[in-house]
Amino acid sequence: MKKSMIVLSMLLLPAWTYADSTNQREVLIGQIEAHYNNPQLMSPNSPVLRMFLQDAQSANPGVSAQDWNVVTSETAAAFRHILTQPGGPLDRMLHQALASLTDAELQRMALISADPAYTKFQNGMQQPKIQQQLMTSLSASAMQLGAQLNHILRRHGLHTVN
């Protein structure tokens, strides 16, 4: 009986250790996500959000600025929830990006993501002015990238795209 308990303990120990390790990884990933998905993501003054709302504002010309502020805030919160909820696009992206990291690397990432300098940098990257510059740069680059793609397609005797 004593021998069978020892054998059973030896068989179960790796499962407990694995469960603890898996749980620790999920906790660390959760900490990294919490810092990555900060409340400024998709803020009401985000140019990305404003781009989404442009057609809605055009379709509703008589709405007061105060009402649009409410609609904008609600839309920002809804979009942020969709993007960051478990199983959402950012959640999946972060899990995929963090999957190859070791436990030690995850611990380091959790420390880095909680560092005030990183938080300040991240907040700076989410300022409307910076986001607008990014959108402008991406738009300009898209034309250049499209032209380059068409050049490569022509070189291979393929049809070009608009």
N, CA and C atoms as a LAMMPS dump frame, in Angstrom:
ITEM: TIMESTEP
0
ITEM: NUMBER OF ATOMS
486
ITEM: BOX BOUNDS ff ff ff
-5.0000000000000000e+02 5.0000000000000000e+02
-5.0000000000000000e+02 5.0000000000000000e+02
-5.0000000000000000e+02 5.0000000000000000e+02
ITEM: ATOMS id mol type element x y z
1 1 1 N 0.827 -1.189 0
2 1 2 C 0 0 0
3 1 3 C 0.872 1.253 0
4 2 1 N 1.863 1.263 0.877
5 2 2 C 2.756 2.407 0.97
6 2 3 C 3.499 2.622 -0.352
7 3 1 N 3.928 1.504 -0.955
8 3 2 C 4.651 1.569 -2.215
9 3 3 C 3.754 2.123 -3.329
10 4 1 N 2.49 1.704 -3.358
11 4 2 C 1.574 2.187 -4.393
12 4 3 C 1.27 3.671 -4.204
13 5 1 N 1.241 4.175 -2.972
14 5 2 C 1.032 5.6 -2.712
15 5 3 C 2.22 6.415 -3.223
16 6 1 N 3.418 5.889 -3.04
17 6 2 C 4.617 6.574 -3.513
18 6 3 C 4.6 6.646 -5.041
19 7 1 N 4.256 5.516 -5.672
20 7 2 C 4.194 5.482 -7.134
21 7 3 C 3.125 6.445 -7.638
22 8 1 N 1.945 6.452 -6.985
23 8 2 C 0.87 7.356 -7.37
24 8 3 C 1.31 8.809 -7.216
25 9 1 N 2.001 9.103 -6.126
26 9 2 C 2.504 10.464 -5.905
27 9 3 C 3.484 10.869 -6.993
28 10 1 N 4.342 9.938 -7.378
29 10 2 C 5.33 10.237 -8.411
30 10 3 C 4.655 10.481 -9.757
31 11 1 N 3.548 9.773 -10.007
32 11 2 C 2.829 9.964 -11.267
33 11 3 C 2.075 11.287 -11.286
34 12 1 N 1.514 11.687 -10.153
35 12 2 C 0.701 12.896 -10.097
36 12 3 C 1.528 14.166 -9.967
37 13 1 N 2.713 14.069 -9.392
38 13 2 C 3.549 15.243 -9.181
39 13 3 C 3.818 16.025 -10.466
40 14 1 N 4.194 15.361 -11.567
41 14 2 C 4.415 16.146 -12.793
42 14 3 C 3.15 16.87 -13.258
43 15 1 N 1.985 16.266 -13.083
44 15 2 C 0.736 16.918 -13.492
45 15 3 C 0.495 18.167 -12.648
46 16 1 N 0.727 18.081 -11.329
47 16 2 C 0.556 19.253 -10.475
48 16 3 C 1.56 20.335 -10.848
49 17 1 N 2.8 19.921 -11.08
50 17 2 C 3.835 20.87 -11.45
51 17 3 C 3.471 21.547 -12.767
52 18 1 N 2.971 20.756 -13.73
53 18 2 C 2.562 21.309 -15.018
54 18 3 C 1.4 22.282 -14.835
55 19 1 N 0.426 21.906 -14.007
56 19 2 C -0.729 22.781 -13.77
57 19 3 C -0.273 24.091 -13.134
58 20 1 N 0.648 24.009 -12.158
59 20 2 C 1.156 25.231 -11.53
60 20 3 C 1.91 26.085 -12.535
61 21 1 N 2.723 25.433 -13.382
62 21 2 C 3.482 26.163 -14.384
63 21 3 C 2.548 26.809 -15.407
64 22 1 N 1.532 26.064 -15.838
65 22 2 C 0.562 26.595 -16.797
66 22 3 C -0.192 27.759 -16.181
67 23 1 N -0.609 27.613 -14.928
68 23 2 C -1.319 28.686 -14.241
69 23 3 C -0.426 29.913 -14.103
70 24 1 N 0.843 29.704 -13.749
71 24 2 C 1.772 30.828 -13.617
72 24 3 C 1.949 31.533 -14.958
73 25 1 N 2.036 30.773 -16.052
74 25 2 C 2.167 31.372 -17.384
75 25 3 C 0.944 32.22 -17.696
76 26 1 N -0.242 31.699 -17.402
77 26 2 C -1.473 32.445 -17.683
78 26 3 C -1.542 33.718 -16.844
79 27 1 N -1.092 33.647 -15.602
80 27 2 C -1.071 34.836 -14.748
81 27 3 C -0.122 35.879 -15.341
82 28 1 N 1.057 35.453 -15.756
83 28 2 C 2.029 36.372 -16.346
84 28 3 C 1.494 36.967 -17.654
85 29 1 N 0.892 36.127 -18.481
86 29 2 C 0.315 36.618 -19.735
87 29 3 C -0.8 37.612 -19.431
88 30 1 N -1.601 37.329 -18.419
89 30 2 C -2.656 38.255 -18.012
90 30 3 C -2.096 39.596 -17.569
91 31 1 N -0.98 39.574 -16.84
92 31 2 C -0.345 40.824 -16.412
93 31 3 C 0.17 41.618 -17.61
94 32 1 N 0.787 40.925 -18.54
95 32 2 C 1.312 41.593 -19.736
96 32 3 C 0.151 42.191 -20.536
97 33 1 N -0.921 41.413 -20.704
98 33 2 C -2.095 41.912 -21.432
99 33 3 C -2.692 43.14 -20.751
100 34 1 N -2.772 43.1 -19.424
101 34 2 C -3.361 44.229 -18.69
102 34 3 C -2.586 45.511 -18.949
103 35 1 N -1.266 45.409 -19.042
104 35 2 C -0.463 46.597 -19.31
105 35 3 C -0.496 46.968 -20.789
106 36 1 N -0.544 45.975 -21.65
107 36 2 C -0.565 46.245 -23.09
108 36 3 C -1.897 46.859 -23.511
109 37 1 N -2.981 46.327 -22.969
110 37 2 C -4.326 46.8 -23.311
111 37 3 C -4.769 47.894 -22.353
112 38 1 N -3.997 48.938 -22.254
113 38 2 C -4.331 49.98 -21.289
114 38 3 C -5.571 50.758 -21.731
115 39 1 N -6.181 51.496 -20.808
116 39 2 C -7.437 52.178 -21.099
117 39 3 C -7.376 53.196 -22.235
118 40 1 N -6.194 53.643 -22.613
119 40 2 C -6.105 54.611 -23.703
120 40 3 C -6.296 53.967 -25.069
121 41 1 N -6.252 52.63 -25.107
122 41 2 C -6.472 51.949 -26.37
123 41 3 C -7.866 52.3 -26.883
124 42 1 N -7.943 52.786 -28.078
125 42 2 C -9.201 53.195 -28.702
126 42 3 C -9.909 54.223 -27.827
127 43 1 N -9.186 55.277 -27.469
128 43 2 C -9.761 56.345 -26.655
129 43 3 C -10.734 57.169 -27.504
130 44 1 N -11.642 57.908 -26.858
131 44 2 C -12.617 58.702 -27.611
132 44 3 C -11.993 59.721 -28.576
133 45 1 N -10.769 60.154 -28.318
134 45 2 C -10.147 61.126 -29.228
135 45 3 C -9.177 60.47 -30.212
136 46 1 N -9.251 59.159 -30.34
137 46 2 C -8.389 58.427 -31.259
138 46 3 C -8.774 58.712 -32.712
139 47 1 N -7.798 59.023 -33.566
140 47 2 C -8.095 59.221 -34.987
141 47 3 C -8.685 57.97 -35.637
142 48 1 N -8.287 56.805 -35.155
143 48 2 C -8.831 55.556 -35.699
144 48 3 C -10.331 55.487 -35.412
145 49 1 N -10.716 55.808 -34.189
146 49 2 C -12.135 55.806 -33.836
147 49 3 C -12.879 56.869 -34.637
148 50 1 N -12.29 58.03 -34.771
149 50 2 C -12.933 59.111 -35.54
150 50 3 C -13.159 58.697 -36.994
151 51 1 N -12.215 57.92 -37.536
152 51 2 C -12.37 57.431 -38.894
153 51 3 C -13.61 56.52 -38.98
154 52 1 N -13.787 55.663 -37.977
155 52 2 C -14.952 54.779 -37.942
156 52 3 C -16.253 55.579 -37.826
157 53 1 N -16.222 56.674 -37.094
158 53 2 C -17.431 57.453 -36.835
159 53 3 C -17.764 58.472 -37.921
160 54 1 N -16.858 58.69 -38.84
161 54 2 C -17.047 59.719 -39.867
162 54 3 C -18.362 59.531 -40.634
163 55 1 N -18.616 58.347 -41.142
164 55 2 C -19.837 58.103 -41.917
165 55 3 C -21.08 58.261 -41.051
166 56 1 N -20.998 57.819 -39.791
167 56 2 C -22.148 57.948 -38.89
168 56 3 C -22.46 59.418 -38.641
169 57 1 N -21.428 60.247 -38.487
170 57 2 C -21.649 61.673 -38.281
171 57 3 C -22.239 62.321 -39.524
172 58 1 N -21.774 61.899 -40.694
173 58 2 C -22.321 62.446 -41.94
174 58 3 C -23.79 62.062 -42.109
175 59 1 N -24.148 60.861 -41.664
176 59 2 C -25.529 60.384 -41.783
177 59 3 C -26.45 61.031 -40.753
178 60 1 N -25.874 61.696 -39.747
179 60 2 C -26.652 62.313 -38.67
180 60 3 C -26.192 63.749 -38.442
181 61 1 N -26.442 64.637 -39.414
182 61 2 C -25.887 65.991 -39.336
183 61 3 C -26.453 66.876 -38.226
184 62 1 N -27.645 66.615 -37.712
185 62 2 C -28.248 67.509 -36.734
186 62 3 C -27.947 67.172 -35.292
187 63 1 N -27.043 66.245 -35.046
188 63 2 C -26.759 65.802 -33.677
189 63 3 C -25.815 66.787 -32.993
190 64 1 N -26.125 67.109 -31.746
191 64 2 C -25.311 68.078 -31.002
192 64 3 C -23.94 67.495 -30.654
193 65 1 N -22.994 68.381 -30.395
194 65 2 C -21.643 67.958 -30.003
195 65 3 C -21.693 67.15 -28.711
196 66 1 N -22.555 67.539 -27.794
197 66 2 C -22.681 66.813 -26.53
198 66 3 C -23.158 65.378 -26.779
199 67 1 N -24.15 65.207 -27.653
200 67 2 C -24.628 63.86 -27.967
201 67 3 C -23.555 63.038 -28.669
202 68 1 N -22.79 63.691 -29.573
203 68 2 C -21.714 62.962 -30.246
204 68 3 C -20.625 62.548 -29.266
205 69 1 N -20.376 63.363 -28.264
206 69 2 C -19.393 62.981 -27.242
207 69 3 C -19.833 61.713 -26.52
208 70 1 N -21.126 61.614 -26.224
209 70 2 C -21.648 60.408 -25.562
210 70 3 C -21.517 59.204 -26.494
211 71 1 N -21.946 59.385 -27.751
212 71 2 C -21.862 58.294 -28.729
213 71 3 C -20.403 57.869 -28.926
214 72 1 N -19.515 58.84 -29.017
215 72 2 C -18.093 58.556 -29.212
216 72 3 C -17.521 57.784 -28.035
217 73 1 N -17.844 58.201 -26.818
218 73 2 C -17.347 57.498 -25.633
219 73 3 C -17.87 56.069 -25.564
220 74 1 N -19.164 55.899 -25.848
221 74 2 C -19.747 54.554 -25.83
222 74 3 C -19.128 53.67 -26.91
223 75 1 N -18.909 54.247 -28.083
224 75 2 C -18.315 53.486 -29.178
225 75 3 C -16.884 53.1 -28.843
226 76 1 N -16.127 54.019 -28.257
227 76 2 C -14.747 53.712 -27.86
228 76 3 C -14.724 52.557 -26.871
229 77 1 N -15.599 52.593 -25.88
230 77 2 C -15.647 51.511 -24.887
231 77 3 C -16.044 50.189 -25.535
232 78 1 N -17.015 50.223 -26.426
233 78 2 C -17.466 48.998 -27.101
234 78 3 C -16.357 48.426 -27.985
235 79 1 N -15.69 49.287 -28.752
236 79 2 C -14.602 48.823 -29.617
237 79 3 C -13.456 48.255 -28.79
238 80 1 N -13.108 48.949 -27.702
239 80 2 C -12.026 48.486 -26.823
240 80 3 C -12.365 47.101 -26.272
241 81 1 N -13.629 46.913 -25.874
242 81 2 C -14.06 45.61 -25.342
243 81 3 C -13.936 44.527 -26.414
244 82 1 N -14.407 44.814 -27.612
245 82 2 C -14.342 43.829 -28.698
246 82 3 C -12.891 43.448 -28.986
247 83 1 N -12.01 44.418 -29.025
248 83 2 C -10.609 44.166 -29.357
249 83 3 C -9.854 43.424 -28.264
250 84 1 N -10.188 43.707 -26.995
251 84 2 C -9.369 43.188 -25.891
252 84 3 C -10.003 42.046 -25.11
253 85 1 N -11.255 41.713 -25.378
254 85 2 C -11.903 40.654 -24.6
255 85 3 C -11.189 39.317 -24.811
256 86 1 N -11.311 38.401 -23.857
257 86 2 C -10.715 37.073 -24.044
258 86 3 C -11.21 36.446 -25.35
259 87 1 N -10.258 36.025 -26.169
260 87 2 C -10.588 35.467 -27.47
261 87 3 C -10.683 36.516 -28.564
262 88 1 N -10.598 37.8 -28.185
263 88 2 C -10.657 38.894 -29.156
264 88 3 C -9.35 39.009 -29.924
265 89 1 N -9.324 39.894 -30.907
266 89 2 C -8.133 40.002 -31.767
267 89 3 C -6.829 40.281 -31.018
268 90 1 N -6.837 41.241 -30.092
269 90 2 C -5.589 41.541 -29.369
270 90 3 C -5.224 40.422 -28.403
271 91 1 N -6.224 39.803 -27.791
272 91 2 C -5.979 38.676 -26.889
273 91 3 C -5.302 37.54 -27.659
274 92 1 N -5.847 37.201 -28.814
275 92 2 C -5.261 36.117 -29.631
276 92 3 C -3.857 36.495 -30.09
277 93 1 N -3.691 37.744 -30.542
278 93 2 C -2.385 38.19 -31.021
279 93 3 C -1.338 38.101 -29.905
280 94 1 N -1.691 38.598 -28.723
281 94 2 C -0.738 38.567 -27.607
282 94 3 C -0.422 37.138 -27.188
283 95 1 N -1.434 36.274 -27.118
284 95 2 C -1.173 34.874 -26.755
285 95 3 C -0.247 34.213 -27.77
286 96 1 N -0.459 34.478 -29.043
287 96 2 C 0.409 33.903 -30.071
288 96 3 C 1.823 34.458 -29.953
289 97 1 N 1.935 35.761 -29.73
290 97 2 C 3.256 36.382 -29.629
291 97 3 C 4.012 35.91 -28.391
292 98 1 N 3.293 35.629 -27.317
293 98 2 C 3.939 35.242 -26.059
294 98 3 C 4.129 33.736 -25.921
295 99 1 N 3.527 32.954 -26.802
296 99 2 C 3.55 31.493 -26.677
297 99 3 C 4.955 30.915 -26.691
298 100 1 N 5.85 31.499 -27.469
299 100 2 C 7.191 30.928 -27.593
300 100 3 C 8.134 31.36 -26.471
301 101 1 N 7.703 32.265 -25.609
302 101 2 C 8.565 32.735 -24.533
303 101 3 C 8.625 31.714 -23.402
304 102 1 N 9.787 31.603 -22.806
305 102 2 C 9.939 30.732 -21.638
306 102 3 C 9.294 31.415 -20.434
307 103 1 N 9.154 30.668 -19.346
308 103 2 C 8.6 31.262 -18.126
309 103 3 C 9.457 32.439 -17.654
310 104 1 N 10.767 32.294 -17.735
311 104 2 C 11.666 33.375 -17.306
312 104 3 C 11.483 34.604 -18.201
313 105 1 N 11.317 34.386 -19.494
314 105 2 C 11.112 35.511 -20.41
315 105 3 C 9.76 36.181 -20.16
316 106 1 N 8.75 35.388 -19.853
317 106 2 C 7.441 35.966 -19.518
318 106 3 C 7.541 36.822 -18.257
319 107 1 N 8.287 36.338 -17.26
320 107 2 C 8.475 37.124 -16.037
321 107 3 C 9.15 38.453 -16.369
322 108 1 N 10.142 38.408 -17.231
323 108 2 C 10.857 39.634 -17.626
324 108 3 C 9.915 40.58 -18.38
325 109 1 N 9.112 40.028 -19.284
326 109 2 C 8.147 40.846 -20.036
327 109 3 C 7.125 41.479 -19.097
328 110 1 N 6.684 40.733 -18.084
329 110 2 C 5.723 41.281 -17.123
330 110 3 C 6.352 42.464 -16.384
331 111 1 N 7.629 42.34 -16.023
332 111 2 C 8.319 43.449 -15.349
333 111 3 C 8.474 44.649 -16.281
334 112 1 N 8.867 44.379 -17.514
335 112 2 C 9.05 45.463 -18.481
336 112 3 C 7.73 46.178 -18.745
337 113 1 N 6.661 45.41 -18.933
338 113 2 C 5.378 46.032 -19.274
339 113 3 C 4.806 46.843 -18.114
340 114 1 N 5.233 46.548 -16.892
341 114 2 C 4.768 47.303 -15.731
342 114 3 C 5.679 48.49 -15.408
343 115 1 N 6.806 48.588 -16.086
344 115 2 C 7.767 49.655 -15.816
345 115 3 C 7.161 51.012 -16.206
346 116 1 N 7.292 52.018 -15.35
347 116 2 C 6.735 53.346 -15.654
348 116 3 C 7.245 53.948 -16.968
349 117 1 N 8.487 53.681 -17.318
350 117 2 C 9.022 54.214 -18.586
351 117 3 C 8.302 53.578 -19.77
352 118 1 N 8.029 52.276 -19.697
353 118 2 C 7.297 51.603 -20.774
354 118 3 C 5.876 52.14 -20.852
355 119 1 N 5.248 52.324 -19.706
356 119 2 C 3.882 52.858 -19.675
357 119 3 C 3.842 54.254 -20.292
358 120 1 N 4.831 55.073 -19.974
359 120 2 C 4.898 56.424 -20.529
360 120 3 C 5.085 56.365 -22.046
361 121 1 N 5.956 55.467 -22.496
362 121 2 C 6.173 55.29 -23.93
363 121 3 C 4.883 54.833 -24.615
364 122 1 N 4.228 53.847 -24.022
365 122 2 C 2.999 53.318 -24.606
366 122 3 C 1.912 54.391 -24.665
367 123 1 N 1.773 55.161 -23.608
368 123 2 C 0.799 56.254 -23.608
369 123 3 C 1.139 57.284 -24.685
370 124 1 N 2.426 57.547 -24.861
371 124 2 C 2.843 58.472 -25.904
372 124 3 C 2.49 57.956 -27.293
373 125 1 N 2.638 56.67 -27.506
374 125 2 C 2.317 56.076 -28.803
375 125 3 C 0.821 56.124 -29.098
376 126 1 N 0.008 56.258 -28.068
377 126 2 C -1.433 56.259 -28.267
378 126 3 C -2.033 57.671 -28.267
379 127 1 N -1.185 58.673 -28.256
380 127 2 C -1.675 60.043 -28.342
381 127 3 C -2.282 60.261 -29.724
382 128 1 N -3.382 60.995 -29.806
383 128 2 C -4.028 61.227 -31.098
384 128 3 C -3.083 61.78 -32.167
385 129 1 N -2.195 62.685 -31.786
386 129 2 C -1.263 63.267 -32.753
387 129 3 C -0.357 62.181 -33.351
388 130 1 N 0.147 61.293 -32.517
389 130 2 C 1.026 60.209 -32.978
390 130 3 C 0.233 59.243 -33.852
391 131 1 N -0.98 58.902 -33.428
392 131 2 C -1.811 57.991 -34.219
393 131 3 C -2.129 58.599 -35.579
394 132 1 N -2.407 59.895 -35.61
395 132 2 C -2.698 60.561 -36.882
396 132 3 C -1.478 60.529 -37.789
397 133 1 N -0.298 60.759 -37.225
398 133 2 C 0.929 60.685 -38.016
399 133 3 C 1.128 59.275 -38.569
400 134 1 N 0.825 58.268 -37.764
401 134 2 C 0.946 56.888 -38.207
402 134 3 C -0.019 56.61 -39.357
403 135 1 N -1.281 57.036 -39.203
404 135 2 C -2.267 56.818 -40.266
405 135 3 C -1.859 57.516 -41.557
406 136 1 N -1.346 58.729 -41.44
407 136 2 C -0.89 59.472 -42.622
408 136 3 C 0.281 58.75 -43.275
409 137 1 N 1.221 58.292 -42.46
410 137 2 C 2.388 57.575 -42.986
411 137 3 C 1.976 56.266 -43.647
412 138 1 N 1.054 55.547 -43.018
413 138 2 C 0.593 54.285 -43.592
414 138 3 C -0.112 54.517 -44.918
415 139 1 N -0.9 55.575 -44.974
416 139 2 C -1.607 55.897 -46.218
417 139 3 C -0.612 56.208 -47.324
418 140 1 N 0.368 57.018 -47.019
419 140 2 C 1.394 57.36 -48.01
420 140 3 C 2.193 56.123 -48.397
421 141 1 N 2.517 55.304 -47.438
422 141 2 C 3.281 54.084 -47.708
423 141 3 C 2.465 53.084 -48.511
424 142 1 N 1.15 53.052 -48.293
425 142 2 C 0.294 52.102 -49.003
426 142 3 C 0.389 52.33 -50.507
427 143 1 N 0.401 53.593 -50.915
428 143 2 C 0.518 53.897 -52.342
429 143 3 C 1.868 53.42 -52.879
430 144 1 N 2.904 53.667 -52.128
431 144 2 C 4.244 53.252 -52.525
432 144 3 C 4.347 51.727 -52.545
433 145 1 N 3.764 51.075 -51.537
434 145 2 C 3.807 49.612 -51.469
435 145 3 C 3.013 48.988 -52.615
436 146 1 N 1.855 49.591 -52.918
437 146 2 C 1.047 49.094 -54.036
438 146 3 C 1.791 49.206 -55.36
439 147 1 N 2.468 50.324 -55.544
440 147 2 C 3.248 50.517 -56.768
441 147 3 C 4.368 49.484 -56.859
442 148 1 N 5.008 49.21 -55.741
443 148 2 C 6.088 48.218 -55.719
444 148 3 C 5.544 46.826 -56.029
445 149 1 N 4.371 46.498 -55.456
446 149 2 C 3.735 45.202 -55.725
447 149 3 C 3.449 45.075 -57.216
448 150 1 N 2.857 46.106 -57.813
449 150 2 C 2.546 46.055 -59.245
450 150 3 C 3.811 45.914 -60.093
451 151 1 N 4.87 46.56 -59.688
452 151 2 C 6.147 46.428 -60.392
453 151 3 C 6.613 44.964 -60.376
454 152 1 N 6.545 44.346 -59.232
455 152 2 C 6.962 42.941 -59.092
456 152 3 C 6.031 42.031 -59.886
457 153 1 N 4.719 42.294 -59.823
458 153 2 C 3.761 41.483 -60.579
459 153 3 C 4.038 41.573 -62.087
460 154 1 N 4.282 42.798 -62.59
461 154 2 C 4.59 42.991 -64.014
462 154 3 C 5.86 42.24 -64.402
463 155 1 N 6.849 42.314 -63.541
464 155 2 C 8.132 41.643 -63.812
465 155 3 C 7.942 40.141 -63.948
466 156 1 N 6.944 39.594 -63.27
467 156 2 C 6.669 38.164 -63.355
468 156 3 C 5.573 37.842 -64.367
469 157 1 N 5.162 38.85 -65.135
470 157 2 C 4.159 38.633 -66.165
471 157 3 C 2.752 38.422 -65.598
472 158 1 N 2.492 38.921 -64.415
473 158 2 C 1.187 38.749 -63.767
474 158 3 C 0.36 40.013 -63.903
475 159 1 N -0.947 39.895 -63.688
476 159 2 C -1.842 41.047 -63.725
477 159 3 C -1.589 41.927 -62.511
478 160 1 N -1.664 43.233 -62.711
479 160 2 C -1.48 44.178 -61.609
480 160 3 C -2.823 44.431 -60.936
481 161 1 N -2.778 45.053 -59.785
482 161 2 C -3.982 45.361 -59.004
483 161 3 C -4.054 46.863 -58.789
484 162 1 N -5.254 47.335 -58.492
485 162 2 C -5.447 48.772 -58.249
486 162 3 C -5.123 49.117 -56.824
